[in-house]
Amino acid sequence: MKIRWRLIARRLASPRTLLAVGLVLIGLVAVPWAIGQASAPTEGYLVTVHQLNPATPITESDFANIGLNGGASVHYLRVKSLDRLIESGRVYPRRVIRSGEFVDAGDLITSRQLTSTQVSVQLSLTPSKSLSPGDEADLWATAPAEGAEPVQISLGAQVVEISAQSGSFGGAAKAEAELLVGQPDLPGILAALADGSQLALVPTTSLSIASSG
């Protein structure tokens, strides 16, 4: 009898037996958990299907509905929340939202909350290649008068888009920038565009370093 118990004890203590017992225990725990996750209710969250610009009102066609199991961030925009916002009036992105992003509810504002406007400017100097949509940059203007010094006409403008353009009749290449600027900066920018000032766009960080020096 003692010999049988010893044989049984040795078999139970063998690595193969312990591994088999461990796999069974894992299965007993994992299977109910997986079933519970699969049966958990999914919620519809919105993902952008293309870049959203602050000055353009959003529509339902700007988003794709992605179903996620419970536990996703409560800050992400849900389908029902978007419907309520659109019913209340025109809704705009607060910032440049890139394609494929989940949208936080705080990234959208109503027309009453809109304090910025989008402008298109022709740049006389090629902007830094490091600038991309969503970055902040400062807009400088140099009047056409002889000896005129550059003047900052917008601080921390948000870049919406930058595109290179060829000058007419084979002239020098220029760049066109779509910027989101504060409404107080708008008169100065319009005046610079009207008097033919040369405009330059500089990354805000670069300007801060230059100014401090």
Secondary structure, DSSP 8 states (H G I E B T S, - for coil): -HHHHHHHHHHHHSHHHHHHHHHHHHHHHHHHHHHHHHHS-EEEEEEESS-B-TTS---GGGEEEEEEETTS-TTB-BHHHHHHHHHTS-EEESS-B-TT-B-BGGGEEEGGG--EEEEEEEESS---TT--TT-EEEEEEE-SSTT---EEEEEEEEEEEEEEE--GGG---EEEEEEEEEGGGHHHHHHHHHTT-EEEEEEHHHHHHHHH-
